[in-house]
Amino acid sequence: DVKTAIAEASALGQKWSKALDQALDVKFSARPPFRHTGDSIHFEGAALGATPTFRVSGSALATLSPKVEETIAAEKNRAAIEDLFRKKFRSEPSSDTLLMLEDVATILRAKRPRP
């Protein structure tokens, strides 16, 4: 499968890993996050010469910014969310990349003060 092939190519060394980073890079547009359908918020981006769907679930956004409207929460956390999209797409390229509650736990851990 694709995920295994990417992991094997990444393990071949720095040059292969860098080539994959460049090939699987996601470029996000300046368009603000928006609701298209359902409870997920969409981000407009391009990768591999196409425009895959990048979505973050409403429950994930509610965890990131409780009591804040979802599109505002997405914009407020945009840099961290786009970084997660890039990491997830790099390891699992898909025409529909969805960040779920488990994915945004990474952002929450990064926000916590370290003892």
C-alpha positions as CSV (number, residue, x, y, z in Angstrom):
1,D,0.0,0.0,0.0
2,V,1.0,3.7,-0.4
3,K,1.7,4.2,3.3
4,T,4.1,1.3,3.4
5,A,5.8,2.4,0.2
6,I,6.3,5.9,1.6
7,A,7.7,4.6,4.9
8,E,10.1,2.3,3.0
9,A,11.3,5.2,0.7
10,S,11.8,7.5,3.7
11,A,14.0,4.8,5.3
12,L,16.3,4.8,2.2
13,G,18.0,8.0,3.4
14,Q,17.9,11.7,3.6
15,K,17.8,12.3,-0.2
16,W,14.7,10.0,-0.6
17,S,13.1,11.6,2.4
18,K,13.7,15.1,1.1
19,A,12.3,14.1,-2.4
20,L,9.2,12.8,-0.7
21,D,8.8,16.0,1.3
22,Q,8.9,18.0,-1.9
23,A,6.6,15.7,-3.8
24,L,4.0,15.5,-1.1
25,D,4.1,19.1,0.0
26,V,0.8,20.8,0.5
27,K,0.3,24.5,-0.4
28,F,-2.6,26.2,1.3
29,S,-4.4,29.2,-0.2
30,A,-5.1,32.4,1.7
31,R,-8.8,31.6,1.7
32,P,-10.1,31.4,5.3
33,P,-11.3,28.1,6.6
34,F,-14.9,27.4,5.6
35,R,-17.8,25.1,6.1
36,H,-18.8,23.2,2.9
37,T,-21.0,20.4,4.2
38,G,-21.5,18.6,7.4
39,D,-19.8,19.5,10.7
40,S,-16.3,19.7,9.3
41,I,-14.4,22.8,8.4
42,H,-12.5,22.8,5.1
43,F,-9.1,24.3,4.2
44,E,-8.3,25.0,0.6
45,G,-5.0,23.5,-0.5
46,A,-3.2,21.9,-3.4
47,A,-0.8,18.9,-3.6
48,L,0.5,16.6,-6.3
49,G,-1.0,18.9,-8.9
50,A,-4.5,18.4,-7.6
51,T,-6.8,19.9,-5.0
52,P,-7.5,17.3,-2.4
53,T,-10.0,18.0,0.4
54,F,-8.5,19.0,3.7
55,R,-11.1,18.9,6.6
56,V,-11.0,19.1,10.3
57,S,-13.9,17.7,12.3
58,G,-16.1,19.9,14.4
59,S,-15.5,17.9,17.5
60,A,-11.7,18.3,17.1
61,L,-12.2,22.1,16.7
62,A,-14.5,22.2,19.8
63,T,-11.7,20.6,21.8
64,L,-9.1,23.1,20.5
65,S,-11.2,26.2,21.2
66,P,-14.2,25.5,23.4
67,K,-17.2,27.9,23.1
68,V,-15.8,29.4,19.9
69,E,-17.6,29.1,16.6
70,E,-15.8,26.5,14.5
71,T,-14.6,28.6,11.6
72,I,-13.1,31.1,14.1
73,A,-11.5,28.3,16.0
74,A,-10.0,27.0,12.7
75,E,-8.7,30.4,11.8
76,K,-7.3,30.9,15.3
77,N,-5.4,27.6,15.1
78,R,-4.7,27.7,11.4
79,A,-0.9,27.4,11.4
80,A,-1.0,24.3,13.7
81,I,-3.9,22.7,11.8
82,E,-2.1,23.2,8.4
83,D,1.0,21.7,9.9
84,L,-0.9,18.7,11.0
85,F,-2.5,18.4,7.5
86,R,1.0,18.5,5.9
87,K,2.3,15.7,8.3
88,K,-0.8,13.5,7.8
89,F,-0.7,14.0,4.0
90,R,3.0,13.3,3.9
91,S,2.5,9.9,5.5
92,E,-0.9,9.1,4.1
93,P,-1.7,11.0,0.8
94,S,-5.4,11.0,0.1
95,S,-8.0,12.9,-1.9
96,D,-9.8,13.6,1.4
97,T,-7.6,14.2,4.5
98,L,-9.6,14.5,7.7
99,L,-8.2,15.6,11.0
100,M,-10.1,13.9,13.9
101,L,-10.0,14.5,17.6
102,E,-7.0,12.1,18.0
103,D,-5.0,14.1,15.5
104,V,-5.5,17.5,17.2
105,A,-4.4,16.0,20.5
106,T,-0.9,16.8,19.1
107,I,-1.8,20.5,19.1
108,L,-3.1,20.3,22.7
109,R,0.0,18.6,23.9
110,A,2.2,21.3,22.3
111,K,0.1,24.1,23.9
112,R,0.6,22.7,27.5
113,P,3.2,24.3,29.6
114,R,6.1,22.0,30.3
115,P,7.1,21.4,33.9
